[in-house]
Amino acid sequence: MTSAARLAPALFAPVLFAVAASSSVAVAQGLPVTYVTQGAAIFTFAAPEGWTLRTGVDTSPDEMPEGVVPAPRVVSLMPEAGDGDMWVGLWSPPAIDGLDAAGAYLDALKTGVMDEAEVAETRDIAVGGLPGRLYLGEGARAGRPLSFSIATVDLGARVAVAAFIGDPGAREAHRDALAATLDSIAPAEAGR
């Protein structure tokens, strides 16, 4: 088992569904957002205007038992008028570099995120000139059918992950906002 596969469930599953209860909430105003974890700016993105943004929790490694890596901060976005039909999460998992390692990490996440998840298509993409990979598929959680698009973007030393998970049809309904969010991902400038 790869290190990504061992880390993924512990890093992600508890965070995805605990974010709402333990993070700051704001309504996006069309300004760029900088993803910061452990005091380091990793990447920037533009949140869709009017969407709810939750900053997630940034747990210090000092607060964790020895040998346990804290889950990455997950920034969540949801459309105000979507009635919970779409969830967007953006994060940068620690110790994952390169698209192949990110793919193994995501594969290990499937069982923690959905009861059933099937990737129907994988394709290489470019995001702002950076190499990326897009995974499209369907699944279910607690009997609720879901569709997903998950993109990984190689930032150099780290990888950004953008997950779009929603009811069937929600991806199409929010296509422009999701595409703009993905296209806006860029490495954070040094010193931010």
N, CA, C and O atoms as a DFTB+ gen file, in Angstrom:
768 C
 N C O
     1  1       0.855      -1.179       0.000
     2  2       0.000       0.000       0.000
     3  2       0.892       1.231       0.000
     4  3       1.861       1.296       0.757
     5  1       0.574       2.209      -0.844
     6  2       1.375       3.425      -0.921
     7  2       1.148       4.295       0.295
     8  3       0.159       4.136       1.011
     9  1       2.078       5.227       0.529
    10  2       1.895       6.142       1.650
    11  2       0.654       6.989       1.451
    12  3      -0.023       7.333       2.420
    13  1       0.341       7.333       0.197
    14  2      -0.866       8.111      -0.082
    15  2      -2.109       7.320       0.316
    16  3      -3.039       7.876       0.899
    17  1      -2.125       6.042       0.007
    18  2      -3.280       5.212       0.332
    19  2      -3.441       5.076       1.845
    20  3      -4.564       5.051       2.348
    21  1      -2.327       4.988       2.572
    22  2      -2.413       4.866       4.030
    23  2      -2.890       6.172       4.659
    24  3      -3.651       6.146       5.627
    25  1      -2.452       7.316       4.122
    26  2      -2.784       8.607       4.704
    27  2      -4.196       9.073       4.375
    28  3      -4.835       9.721       5.204
    29  1      -4.688       8.762       3.200
    30  2      -5.911       9.372       2.696
    31  2      -7.114       9.244       3.613
    32  3      -7.691      10.273       3.965
    33  1      -7.534       8.052       4.026
    34  2      -8.739       7.986       4.845
    35  2      -8.597       8.759       6.148
    36  3      -9.536       9.438       6.564
    37  1      -7.468       8.670       6.785
    38  2      -7.273       9.376       8.047
    39  2      -7.223      10.882       7.838
    40  3      -7.627      11.650       8.712
    41  1      -6.730      11.300       6.687
    42  2      -6.594      12.731       6.426
    43  2      -7.904      13.378       6.036
    44  3      -8.113      14.552       6.338
    45  1      -8.779      12.669       5.385
    46  2      -9.882      13.330       4.726
    47  2     -11.260      13.029       5.276
    48  3     -12.024      13.956       5.543
    49  1     -11.594      11.791       5.450
    50  2     -12.968      11.422       5.771
    51  2     -13.537      12.179       6.969
    52  3     -14.665      12.665       6.879
    53  1     -12.814      12.305       8.089
    54  2     -13.406      13.016       9.211
    55  2     -13.585      14.496       8.920
    56  3     -14.476      15.131       9.485
    57  1     -12.762      15.051       8.056
    58  2     -12.794      16.475       7.799
    59  2     -13.976      16.861       6.926
    60  3     -14.659      17.847       7.205
    61  1     -14.223      16.098       5.878
    62  2     -15.258      16.448       4.917
    63  2     -16.589      16.719       5.587
    64  3     -17.259      17.697       5.257
    65  1     -16.979      15.881       6.511
    66  2     -18.298      16.011       7.095
    67  2     -18.294      16.765       8.424
    68  3     -19.356      16.973       9.011
    69  1     -17.131      17.174       8.906
    70  2     -17.056      17.959      10.129
    71  2     -16.816      19.431       9.847
    72  3     -16.870      20.247      10.767
    73  1     -16.553      19.787       8.611
    74  2     -16.212      21.168       8.263
    75  2     -17.316      22.129       8.655
    76  3     -17.035      23.199       9.194
    77  1     -18.550      21.777       8.401
    78  2     -19.656      22.692       8.659
    79  2     -19.756      23.073      10.133
    80  3     -20.147      24.195      10.453
    81  1     -19.419      22.178      11.008
    82  2     -19.562      22.441      12.436
    83  2     -18.358      23.160      13.037
    84  3     -18.422      23.619      14.177
    85  1     -17.273      23.263      12.295
    86  2     -16.063      23.754      12.943
    87  2     -15.244      24.697      12.065
    88  3     -14.015      24.629      12.061
    89  1     -15.910      25.567      11.328
    90  2     -15.161      26.485      10.497
    91  2     -15.864      27.817      10.402
    92  3     -17.048      27.934      10.718
    93  1     -15.121      28.828       9.962
    94  2     -15.691      30.145       9.763
    95  2     -16.499      30.152       8.472
    96  3     -16.152      29.468       7.509
    97  1     -17.582      30.934       8.458
    98  2     -18.468      30.996       7.304
    99  2     -18.482      32.418       6.765
   100  3     -18.505      33.382       7.531
   101  1     -18.468      32.544       5.440
   102  2     -18.585      33.838       4.774
   103  2     -19.297      33.615       3.460
   104  3     -19.377      32.490       2.967
   105  1     -19.811      34.689       2.897
   106  2     -20.378      34.626       1.557
   107  2     -19.352      35.232       0.623
   108  3     -18.900      36.359       0.827
   109  1     -18.982      34.476      -0.410
   110  2     -17.959      34.922      -1.349
   111  2     -18.418      36.194      -2.051
   112  3     -19.568      36.314      -2.474
   113  1     -17.494      37.129      -2.161
   114  2     -17.788      38.419      -2.776
   115  2     -17.032      38.615      -4.077
   116  3     -16.826      39.754      -4.498
   117  1     -16.613      37.533      -4.727
   118  2     -15.905      37.644      -5.988
   119  2     -14.431      37.994      -5.837
   120  3     -13.780      38.362      -6.815
   121  1     -13.906      37.886      -4.640
   122  2     -12.497      38.172      -4.398
   123  2     -11.698      36.878      -4.407
   124  3     -12.246      35.815      -4.115
   125  1     -10.403      36.949      -4.739
   126  2      -9.599      35.725      -4.690
   127  2      -9.430      35.235      -3.252
   128  3      -9.383      36.022      -2.306
   129  1      -9.341      33.924      -3.121
   130  2      -9.152      33.284      -1.823
   131  2      -7.777      32.621      -1.852
   132  3      -7.419      31.972      -2.834
   133  1      -7.015      32.785      -0.783
   134  2      -5.721      32.113      -0.671
   135  2      -5.865      30.962       0.312
   136  3      -6.269      31.156       1.459
   137  1      -5.529      29.764      -0.148
   138  2      -5.542      28.579       0.710
   139  2      -4.244      28.584       1.502
   140  3      -3.155      28.518       0.933
   141  1      -4.372      28.662       2.817
   142  2      -3.218      28.691       3.716
   143  2      -3.347      27.526       4.684
   144  3      -4.416      27.289       5.246
   145  1      -2.255      26.802       4.873
   146  2      -2.235      25.737       5.864
   147  2      -0.883      25.757       6.567
   148  3       0.155      25.944       5.932
   149  1      -0.907      25.565       7.861
   150  2       0.314      25.562       8.678
   151  2       1.145      26.819       8.419
   152  3       2.374      26.762       8.424
   153  1       0.484      27.942       8.194
   154  2       1.151      29.220       8.005
   155  2       1.721      29.461       6.618
   156  3       2.318      30.509       6.370
   157  1       1.548      28.509       5.710
   158  2       2.095      28.651       4.352
   159  2       0.963      28.816       3.339
   160  3       0.007      28.042       3.332
   161  1       1.082      29.835       2.484
   162  2       0.132      30.034       1.393
   163  2       0.473      29.028       0.294
   164  3       1.602      29.009      -0.197
   165  1      -0.485      28.201      -0.092
   166  2      -0.242      27.118      -1.050
   167  2      -0.784      27.463      -2.433
   168  3      -0.061      27.359      -3.424
   169  1      -2.056      27.877      -2.511
   170  2      -2.642      28.232      -3.805
   171  2      -3.746      29.257      -3.619
   172  3      -4.218      29.491      -2.506
   173  1      -4.146      29.858      -4.718
   174  2      -5.254      30.803      -4.717
   175  2      -6.341      30.284      -5.657
   176  3      -6.078      29.477      -6.549
   177  1      -7.556      30.759      -5.441
   178  2      -8.669      30.447      -6.337
   179  2      -9.723      31.527      -6.173
   180  3      -9.714      32.275      -5.196
   181  1     -10.621      31.602      -7.128
   182  2     -11.730      32.548      -7.062
   183  2     -12.999      31.781      -6.726
   184  3     -13.412      30.886      -7.464
   185  1     -13.608      32.136      -5.616
   186  2     -14.864      31.503      -5.217
   187  2     -16.005      32.154      -5.996
   188  3     -15.988      33.366      -6.211
   189  1     -16.991      31.371      -6.421
   190  2     -18.121      31.962      -7.138
   191  2     -18.842      32.987      -6.264
   192  3     -19.111      32.733      -5.089
   193  1     -19.145      34.121      -6.835
   194  2     -19.805      35.182      -6.086
   195  2     -21.148      34.715      -5.549
   196  3     -21.947      34.112      -6.265
   197  1     -21.379      35.009      -4.265
   198  2     -22.636      34.656      -3.624
   199  2     -22.662      33.259      -3.025
   200  3     -23.611      32.923      -2.318
   201  1     -21.651      32.433      -3.284
   202  2     -21.612      31.091      -2.703
   203  2     -21.132      31.190      -1.260
   204  3     -20.352      32.079      -0.919
   205  1     -21.598      30.277      -0.416
   206  2     -21.148      30.213       0.972
   207  2     -19.773      29.561       1.011
   208  3     -19.545      28.526       0.385
   209  1     -18.869      30.176       1.748
   210  2     -17.497      29.686       1.877
   211  2     -17.230      29.356       3.337
   212  3     -17.477      30.176       4.221
   213  1     -16.732      28.172       3.586
   214  2     -16.321      27.759       4.933
   215  2     -14.820      27.509       4.889
   216  3     -14.321      26.814       4.003
   217  1     -14.114      28.074       5.842
   218  2     -12.654      28.037       5.802
   219  2     -12.040      26.727       6.243
   220  3     -10.871      26.480       5.948
   221  1     -12.764      25.893       6.925
   222  2     -12.187      24.644       7.396
   223  2     -11.291      24.852       8.599
   224  3     -11.073      25.980       9.043
   225  1     -10.782      23.767       9.114
   226  2      -9.963      23.772      10.323
   227  2      -8.519      23.442       9.951
   228  3      -8.266      22.516       9.180
   229  1      -7.596      24.190      10.491
   230  2      -6.171      23.948      10.255
   231  2      -5.559      23.458      11.563
   232  3      -5.213      24.263      12.427
   233  1      -5.426      22.165      11.710
   234  2      -4.925      21.557      12.939
   235  2      -3.403      21.497      12.904
   236  3      -2.814      21.014      11.937
   237  1      -2.783      21.983      13.947
   238  2      -1.328      21.955      14.056
   239  2      -0.843      20.526      14.280
   240  3      -1.475      19.769      15.016
   241  1       0.267      20.150      13.655
   242  2       0.829      18.821      13.917
   243  2       1.146      18.614      15.403
   244  3       1.139      17.482      15.887
   245  1       1.425      19.711      16.129
   246  2       1.723      19.621      17.561
   247  2       0.518      19.142      18.377
   248  3       0.680      18.640      19.489
   249  1      -0.694      19.300      17.824
   250  2      -1.907      18.895      18.519
   251  2      -2.260      17.427      18.262
   252  3      -3.218      16.901      18.829
   253  1      -1.484      16.782      17.410
   254  2      -1.775      15.402      17.030
   255  2      -0.871      14.441      17.803
   256  3       0.227      14.815      18.214
   257  1      -1.332      13.206      18.000
   258  2      -0.455      12.200      18.609
   259  2       0.777      11.989      17.713
   260  3       0.726      12.214      16.504
   261  1       1.843      11.568      18.312
   262  2       3.075      11.346      17.557
   263  2       2.835      10.371      16.414
   264  3       2.232       9.313      16.598
   265  1       3.313      10.739      15.239
   266  2       3.197       9.896      14.063
   267  2       1.898      10.049      13.290
   268  3       1.736       9.439      12.233
   269  1       0.965      10.856      13.797
   270  2      -0.311      11.062      13.119
   271  2      -0.276      12.415      12.416
   272  3      -0.012      13.446      13.035
   273  1      -0.542      12.392      11.128
   274  2      -0.547      13.612      10.327
   275  2      -1.942      14.230      10.408
   276  3      -2.932      13.525      10.215
   277  1      -2.044      15.538      10.691
   278  2      -3.383      16.138      10.750
   279  2      -4.045      16.153       9.374
   280  3      -3.375      16.234       8.344
   281  1      -5.358      16.073       9.383
   282  2      -6.116      16.170       8.131
   283  2      -5.879      17.553       7.524
   284  3      -5.700      18.526       8.256
   285  1      -5.877      17.646       6.202
   286  2      -5.684      18.953       5.585
   287  2      -6.905      19.842       5.806
   288  3      -8.032      19.362       5.928
   289  1      -6.652      21.141       5.855
   290  2      -7.755      22.110       5.883
   291  2      -8.533      21.944       4.583
   292  3      -7.940      21.888       3.506
   293  1      -9.845      21.865       4.677
   294  2     -10.694      21.784       3.495
   295  2     -11.551      23.043       3.452
   296  3     -12.342      23.298       4.360
   297  1     -11.389      23.820       2.399
   298  2     -12.234      24.992       2.191
   299  2     -13.449      24.515       1.408
   300  3     -13.311      23.919       0.340
   301  1     -14.634      24.776       1.938
   302  2     -15.878      24.318       1.319
   303  2     -16.648      25.479       0.715
   304  3     -16.663      26.587       1.253
   305  1     -17.282      25.204      -0.405
   306  2     -18.148      26.169      -1.076
   307  2     -19.478      25.496      -1.381
   308  3     -19.524      24.326      -1.761
   309  1     -20.561      26.251      -1.211
   310  2     -21.885      25.747      -1.592
   311  2     -22.683      26.902      -2.175
   312  3     -22.622      28.022      -1.667
   313  1     -23.438      26.633      -3.251
   314  2     -24.269      27.703      -3.814
   315  2     -25.376      28.091      -2.846
   316  3     -26.000      27.227      -2.231
   317  1     -25.618      29.383      -2.712
   318  2     -26.651      29.866      -1.799
   319  2     -28.033      29.351      -2.189
   320  3     -28.845      29.025      -1.323
   321  1     -28.298      29.280      -3.486
   322  2     -29.629      28.903      -3.954
   323  2     -29.705      27.424      -4.332
   324  3     -30.675      27.001      -4.960
   325  1     -28.710      26.642      -3.962
   326  2     -28.659      25.268      -4.431
   327  2     -29.371      24.239      -3.590
   328  3     -29.443      23.081      -4.000
   329  1     -29.905      24.598      -2.429
   330  2     -30.599      23.654      -1.566
   331  2     -29.755      22.423      -1.241
   332  3     -30.289      21.321      -1.115
   333  1     -28.442      22.604      -1.104
   334  2     -27.559      21.494      -0.758
   335  2     -27.303      20.537      -1.897
   336  3     -26.874      19.406      -1.669
   337  1     -27.560      20.974      -3.141
   338  2     -27.383      20.073      -4.277
   339  2     -25.939      19.943      -4.719
   340  3     -25.612      19.017      -5.462
   341  1     -25.058      20.844      -4.286
   342  2     -23.662      20.832      -4.745
   343  2     -22.748      21.230      -3.597
   344  3     -23.020      22.190      -2.877
   345  1     -21.653      20.475      -3.432
   346  2     -20.606      20.807      -2.469
   347  2     -19.295      20.850      -3.225
   348  3     -18.995      19.969      -4.031
   349  1     -18.512      21.895      -2.954
   350  2     -17.180      22.032      -3.548
   351  2     -16.184      22.074      -2.399
   352  3     -16.367      22.823      -1.440
   353  1     -15.141      21.277      -2.495
   354  2     -14.079      21.298      -1.501
   355  2     -12.742      21.509      -2.182
   356  3     -12.460      20.896      -3.212
   357  1     -11.921      22.370      -1.614
   358  2     -10.577      22.617      -2.132
   359  2      -9.585      22.430      -0.996
   360  3      -9.798      22.932       0.108
   361  1      -8.499      21.709      -1.265
   362  2      -7.494      21.462      -0.248
   363  2      -6.190      21.042      -0.893
   364  3      -6.116      20.803      -2.099
   365  1      -5.163      20.958      -0.062
   366  2      -3.851      20.479      -0.498
   367  2      -3.357      19.474       0.535
   368  3      -2.929      19.855       1.625
   369  1      -3.418      18.191       0.190
   370  2      -2.992      17.177       1.162
   371  2      -1.483      17.229       1.382
   372  3      -0.723      17.391       0.428
   373  1      -1.046      17.093       2.634
   374  2       0.394      17.093       2.895
   375  2       1.035      15.812       2.368
   376  3       0.386      14.771       2.263
   377  1       2.296      15.909       2.045
   378  2       3.098      14.744       1.639
   379  2       2.615      14.102       0.345
   380  3       2.950      12.950       0.071
   381  1       1.841      14.820      -0.448
   382  2       1.400      14.312      -1.742
   383  2       1.938      15.274      -2.800
   384  3       1.558      16.444      -2.841
   385  1       2.824      14.767      -3.650
   386  2       3.329      15.610      -4.729
   387  2       3.258      14.830      -6.036
   388  3       3.629      13.657      -6.090
   389  1       2.794      15.468      -7.052
   390  2       2.666      14.835      -8.356
   391  2       1.285      14.251      -8.569
   392  3       0.594      13.879      -7.621
   393  1       0.897      14.176      -9.834
   394  2      -0.448      13.727     -10.184
   395  2      -0.671      12.244      -9.922
   396  3      -1.779      11.845      -9.564
   397  1       0.360      11.421     -10.094
   398  2       0.185       9.985      -9.833
   399  2      -0.052       9.725      -8.345
   400  3      -0.921       8.933      -7.982
   401  1       0.725      10.395      -7.481
   402  2       0.527      10.248      -6.033
   403  2      -0.846      10.777      -5.633
   404  3      -1.503      10.208      -4.761
   405  1      -1.282      11.868      -6.269
   406  2      -2.606      12.422      -5.976
   407  2      -3.701      11.437      -6.399
   408  3      -4.717      11.314      -5.715
   409  1      -3.503      10.743      -7.509
   410  2      -4.471       9.746      -7.956
   411  2      -4.609       8.605      -6.959
   412  3      -5.718       8.150      -6.677
   413  1      -3.479       8.142      -6.425
   414  2      -3.515       7.081      -5.413
   415  2      -4.212       7.571      -4.145
   416  3      -4.984       6.836      -3.530
   417  1      -3.939       8.797      -3.765
   418  2      -4.578       9.417      -2.599
   419  2      -6.096       9.463      -2.792
   420  3      -6.849       9.081      -1.897
   421  1      -6.543       9.930      -3.960
   422  2      -7.976      10.017      -4.229
   423  2      -8.627       8.642      -4.262
   424  3      -9.741       8.468      -3.768
   425  1      -7.939       7.670      -4.839
   426  2      -8.482       6.312      -4.893
   427  2      -8.747       5.789      -3.480
   428  3      -9.749       5.116      -3.237
   429  1      -7.844       6.103      -2.558
   430  2      -8.011       5.659      -1.177
   431  2      -9.141       6.412      -0.464
   432  3      -9.682       5.920       0.526
   433  1      -9.498       7.593      -0.958
   434  2     -10.565       8.386      -0.334
   435  2     -11.963       7.880      -0.657
   436  3     -12.906       8.122       0.097
   437  1     -12.093       7.187      -1.762
   438  2     -13.429       6.833      -2.258
   439  2     -14.328       6.238      -1.192
   440  3     -15.484       6.643      -1.069
   441  1     -13.832       5.299      -0.426
   442  2     -14.694       4.626       0.550
   443  2     -15.040       5.528       1.729
   444  3     -16.050       5.297       2.394
   445  1     -14.240       6.537       2.005
   446  2     -14.549       7.451       3.094
   447  2     -15.520       8.545       2.701
   448  3     -16.159       9.148       3.563
   449  1     -15.637       8.807       1.409
   450  2     -16.480       9.891       0.932
   451  2     -17.848       9.380       0.483
   452  3     -18.866      10.032       0.714
   453  1     -17.864       8.221      -0.154
   454  2     -19.113       7.671      -0.681
   455  2     -19.201       6.183      -0.372
   456  3     -18.188       5.499      -0.227
   457  1     -20.438       5.700      -0.274
   458  2     -20.655       4.268      -0.106
   459  2     -20.263       3.532      -1.384
   460  3     -19.707       2.435      -1.343
   461  1     -20.558       4.145      -2.487
   462  2     -20.224       3.590      -3.798
   463  2     -19.654       4.738      -4.624
   464  3     -20.239       5.820      -4.658
   465  1     -18.536       4.522      -5.280
   466  2     -17.968       5.548      -6.154
   467  2     -17.298       4.856      -7.331
   468  3     -16.433       3.999      -7.153
   469  1     -17.700       5.230      -8.511
   470  2     -17.125       4.663      -9.722
   471  2     -16.631       5.787     -10.610
   472  3     -17.402       6.657     -11.014
   473  1     -15.344       5.766     -10.912
   474  2     -14.767       6.742     -11.836
   475  2     -15.072       6.253     -13.248
   476  3     -14.671       5.156     -13.635
   477  1     -15.786       7.078     -14.012
   478  2     -16.165       6.711     -15.376
   479  2     -15.161       7.218     -16.397
   480  3     -15.012       6.638     -17.472
   481  1     -14.470       8.307     -16.059
   482  2     -13.531       8.908     -17.019
   483  2     -12.419       9.625     -16.267
   484  3     -12.660      10.296     -15.264
   485  1     -11.220       9.473     -16.760
   486  2     -10.062      10.200     -16.249
   487  2      -9.369      10.818     -17.446
   488  3      -9.151      10.164     -18.466
   489  1      -9.023      12.106     -17.304
   490  2      -8.297      12.736     -18.414
   491  2      -7.333      13.785     -17.877
   492  3      -7.586      14.435     -16.863
   493  1      -6.215      13.927     -18.595
   494  2      -5.255      14.964     -18.258
   495  2      -5.777      16.303     -18.757
   496  3      -6.343      16.397     -19.846
   497  1      -5.578      17.341     -17.941
   498  2      -6.053      18.680     -18.261
   499  2      -4.940      19.670     -17.957
   500  3      -3.917      19.301     -17.380
   501  1      -5.133      20.917     -18.341
   502  2      -4.244      22.018     -17.951
   503  2      -5.092      23.032     -17.201
   504  3      -6.201      23.361     -17.622
   505  1      -4.566      23.520     -16.095
   506  2      -5.244      24.532     -15.288
   507  2      -4.287      25.711     -15.172
   508  3      -3.296      25.644     -14.445
   509  1      -4.582      26.780     -15.882
   510  2      -3.695      27.939     -15.869
   511  2      -2.292      27.584     -16.312
   512  3      -1.323      28.149     -15.804
   513  1      -2.167      26.672     -17.236
   514  2      -0.862      26.240     -17.726
   515  2      -0.194      25.167     -16.885
   516  3       0.874      24.674     -17.250
   517  1      -0.798      24.798     -15.772
   518  2      -0.245      23.760     -14.893
   519  2      -0.847      22.414     -15.248
   520  3      -2.007      22.349     -15.654
   521  1      -0.081      21.330     -15.105
   522  2      -0.646      20.010     -15.391
   523  2      -1.676      19.614     -14.339
   524  3      -1.521      19.889     -13.149
   525  1      -2.716      18.969     -14.810
   526  2      -3.764      18.509     -13.905
   527  2      -4.381      17.231     -14.413
   528  3      -4.081      16.770     -15.514
   529  1      -5.239      16.669     -13.603
   530  2      -5.945      15.448     -13.980
   531  2      -7.375      15.572     -13.451
   532  3      -7.600      16.017     -12.326
   533  1      -8.331      15.171     -14.282
   534  2      -9.742      15.277     -13.933
   535  2     -10.350      13.882     -13.872
   536  3     -10.152      13.064     -14.771
   537  1     -11.097      13.622     -12.795
   538  2     -11.786      12.352     -12.581
   539  2     -13.285      12.646     -12.565
   540  3     -13.743      13.473     -11.776
   541  1     -14.044      11.985     -13.418
   542  2     -15.493      12.156     -13.482
   543  2     -16.156      10.836     -13.127
   544  3     -15.706       9.774     -13.556
   545  1     -17.228      10.903     -12.340
   546  2     -17.891       9.661     -11.992
   547  2     -19.183       9.871     -11.241
   548  3     -19.698      10.983     -11.122
   549  1     -19.687       8.757     -10.739
   550  2     -20.942       8.750      -9.985
   551  2     -20.788       7.839      -8.780
   552  3     -19.920       6.967      -8.738
   553  1     -21.639       8.060      -7.822
   554  2     -21.621       7.232      -6.628
   555  2     -22.860       7.477      -5.802
   556  3     -23.855       8.001      -6.302
   557  1     -22.804       7.098      -4.539
   558  2     -23.921       7.302      -3.622
   559  2     -23.374       7.453      -2.215
   560  3     -22.299       6.947      -1.893
   561  1     -24.121       8.151      -1.386
   562  2     -23.803       8.266       0.036
   563  2     -25.128       8.157       0.779
   564  3     -26.049       8.936       0.533
   565  1     -25.221       7.194       1.683
   566  2     -26.445       6.945       2.451
   567  2     -27.646       6.801       1.517
   568  3     -28.737       7.287       1.814
   569  1     -27.431       6.123       0.377
   570  2     -28.502       5.886      -0.579
   571  2     -28.802       7.044      -1.512
   572  3     -29.611       6.900      -2.428
   573  1     -28.177       8.177      -1.302
   574  2     -28.402       9.366      -2.142
   575  2     -27.461       9.316      -3.344
   576  3     -26.245       9.303      -3.157
   577  1     -27.984       9.288      -4.574
   578  2     -27.106       9.268      -5.743
   579  2     -26.375      10.592      -5.897
   580  3     -26.950      11.659      -5.681
   581  1     -25.101      10.514      -6.272
   582  2     -24.260      11.703      -6.433
   583  2     -23.416      11.572      -7.695
   584  3     -23.093      10.467      -8.129
   585  1     -23.068      12.705      -8.271
   586  2     -22.082      12.719      -9.341
   587  2     -20.907      13.546      -8.850
   588  3     -21.064      14.413      -7.990
   589  1     -19.721      13.275      -9.401
   590  2     -18.550      14.018      -8.950
   591  2     -17.587      14.305     -10.093
   592  3     -17.491      13.566     -11.073
   593  1     -16.890      15.402      -9.918
   594  2     -15.739      15.778     -10.738
   595  2     -14.669      16.169      -9.734
   596  3     -14.880      17.055      -8.906
   597  1     -13.534      15.517      -9.807
   598  2     -12.444      15.841      -8.889
   599  2     -11.211      16.114      -9.733
   600  3     -10.792      15.287     -10.543
   601  1     -10.642      17.292      -9.525
   602  2      -9.452      17.688     -10.274
   603  2      -8.268      17.778      -9.334
   604  3      -8.393      18.236      -8.198
   605  1      -7.122      17.337      -9.818
   606  2      -5.864      17.539      -9.104
   607  2      -4.997      18.432      -9.977
   608  3      -4.951      18.270     -11.196
   609  1      -4.315      19.373      -9.347
   610  2      -3.479      20.333     -10.062
   611  2      -2.086      20.273      -9.450
   612  3      -1.925      20.443      -8.241
   613  1      -1.083      20.033     -10.281
   614  2       0.302      19.946      -9.822
   615  2       0.857      21.352      -9.666
   616  3       1.073      22.053     -10.655
   617  1       1.087      21.763      -8.425
   618  2       1.606      23.095      -8.123
   619  2       3.131      23.116      -8.034
   620  3       3.719      24.168      -7.783
   621  1       3.762      21.992      -8.232
   622  2       5.212      21.884      -8.072
   623  2       5.530      21.046      -6.854
   624  3       5.644      19.823      -6.945
   625  1       5.672      21.698      -5.713
   626  2       6.003      20.981      -4.481
   627  2       4.784      20.319      -3.842
   628  3       4.935      19.414      -3.021
   629  1       3.578      20.759      -4.207
   630  2       2.345      20.214      -3.640
   631  2       1.310      20.064      -4.739
   632  3       1.531      20.450      -5.887
   633  1       0.183      19.499      -4.362
   634  2      -0.934      19.315      -5.278
   635  2      -2.160      19.993      -4.677
   636  3      -2.405      19.894      -3.475
   637  1      -2.922      20.676      -5.510
   638  2      -4.225      21.211      -5.102
   639  2      -5.290      20.229      -5.576
   640  3      -5.186      19.660      -6.663
   641  1      -6.312      20.040      -4.752
   642  2      -7.435      19.182      -5.106
   643  2      -8.690      20.044      -5.083
   644  3      -8.921      20.801      -4.141
   645  1      -9.498      19.917      -6.135
   646  2     -10.800      20.584      -6.195
   647  2     -11.840      19.503      -6.458
   648  3     -11.841      18.874      -7.516
   649  1     -12.727      19.293      -5.487
   650  2     -13.756      18.263      -5.606
   651  2     -15.114      18.924      -5.754
   652  3     -15.482      19.797      -4.967
   653  1     -15.854      18.502      -6.769
   654  2     -17.206      18.981      -7.016
   655  2     -18.118      17.769      -6.892
   656  3     -18.102      16.885      -7.749
   657  1     -18.916      17.725      -5.823
   658  2     -19.763      16.572      -5.549
   659  2     -21.193      17.071      -5.381
   660  3     -21.446      17.989      -4.601
   661  1     -22.133      16.464      -6.113
   662  2     -23.503      16.933      -5.999
   663  2     -24.517      15.963      -6.549
   664  3     -24.184      14.896      -7.066
   665  1     -25.775      16.369      -6.421
   666  2     -26.875      15.590      -6.960
   667  2     -26.703      15.448      -8.471
   668  3     -26.104      16.317      -9.106
   669  1     -27.217      14.372      -9.052
   670  2     -27.183      14.261     -10.512
   671  2     -27.834      15.509     -11.116
   672  3     -28.919      15.914     -10.700
   673  1     -27.180      16.096     -12.074
   674  2     -27.688      17.313     -12.707
   675  2     -27.121      18.584     -12.110
   676  3     -27.130      19.623     -12.771
   677  1     -26.626      18.537     -10.877
   678  2     -26.092      19.750     -10.239
   679  2     -24.818      20.225     -10.925
   680  3     -24.588      21.428     -11.053
   681  1     -23.993      19.282     -11.364
   682  2     -22.747      19.660     -12.046
   683  2     -23.074      20.490     -13.285
   684  3     -22.428      21.505     -13.545
   685  1     -24.068      20.060     -14.040
   686  2     -24.477      20.804     -15.240
   687  2     -25.102      22.142     -14.854
   688  3     -24.827      23.156     -15.496
   689  1     -25.930      22.161     -13.824
   690  2     -26.594      23.395     -13.392
   691  2     -25.592      24.453     -12.935
   692  3     -25.842      25.649     -13.087
   693  1     -24.463      24.023     -12.377
   694  2     -23.453      24.954     -11.856
   695  2     -22.185      24.951     -12.712
   696  3     -21.127      25.384     -12.255
   697  1     -22.287      24.468     -13.938
   698  2     -21.131      24.271     -14.819
   699  2     -20.224      25.507     -14.900
   700  3     -19.012      25.384     -14.726
   701  1     -20.783      26.686     -15.159
   702  2     -19.959      27.885     -15.338
   703  2     -19.206      28.245     -14.059
   704  3     -18.020      28.574     -14.112
   705  1     -19.881      28.186     -12.916
   706  2     -19.235      28.514     -11.638
   707  2     -18.140      27.510     -11.304
   708  3     -17.073      27.888     -10.819
   709  1     -18.404      26.224     -11.565
   710  2     -17.404      25.200     -11.270
   711  2     -16.187      25.341     -12.181
   712  3     -15.049      25.240     -11.725
   713  1     -16.431      25.574     -13.463
   714  2     -15.322      25.740     -14.410
   715  2     -14.482      26.960     -14.047
   716  3     -13.253      26.906     -14.104
   717  1     -15.133      28.052     -13.676
   718  2     -14.393      29.267     -13.309
   719  2     -13.555      29.040     -12.047
   720  3     -12.424      29.518     -11.954
   721  1     -14.112      28.312     -11.081
   722  2     -13.358      28.020      -9.854
   723  2     -12.127      27.181     -10.178
   724  3     -11.027      27.494      -9.721
   725  1     -12.300      26.128     -10.954
   726  2     -11.170      25.277     -11.317
   727  2     -10.134      26.063     -12.106
   728  3      -8.943      25.991     -11.805
   729  1     -10.571      26.810     -13.107
   730  2      -9.642      27.567     -13.951
   731  2      -8.872      28.637     -13.184
   732  3      -7.811      29.077     -13.628
   733  1      -9.399      29.058     -12.032
   734  2      -8.747      30.125     -11.268
   735  2      -7.644      29.628     -10.338
   736  3      -6.917      30.443      -9.771
   737  1      -7.500      28.324     -10.167
   738  2      -6.478      27.794      -9.247
   739  2      -5.090      28.130      -9.771
   740  3      -4.768      27.886     -10.934
   741  1      -4.273      28.700      -8.881
   742  2      -2.902      29.077      -9.226
   743  2      -2.033      28.967      -7.977
   744  3      -2.530      29.120      -6.861
   745  1      -0.731      28.702      -8.156
   746  2       0.146      28.671      -6.979
   747  2       0.124      30.031      -6.279
   748  3       0.075      31.072      -6.934
   749  1       0.159      30.014      -4.959
   750  2       0.222      31.271      -4.202
   751  2       1.573      31.920      -4.442
   752  3       2.584      31.237      -4.602
   753  1       1.579      33.226      -4.466
   754  2       2.839      33.947      -4.637
   755  2       3.673      33.800      -3.381
   756  3       3.136      33.794      -2.273
   757  1       4.970      33.684      -3.544
   758  2       5.879      33.564      -2.400
   759  2       5.742      34.805      -1.525
   760  3       5.624      35.924      -2.024
   761  1       5.759      34.589      -0.229
   762  2       5.716      35.694       0.710
   763  2       4.314      36.103       1.136
   764  3       4.165      36.983       1.983
   765  1       3.291      35.489       0.573
   766  2       1.923      35.826       0.983
   767  2       1.580      35.164       2.269
   768  3       0.469      35.330       2.772
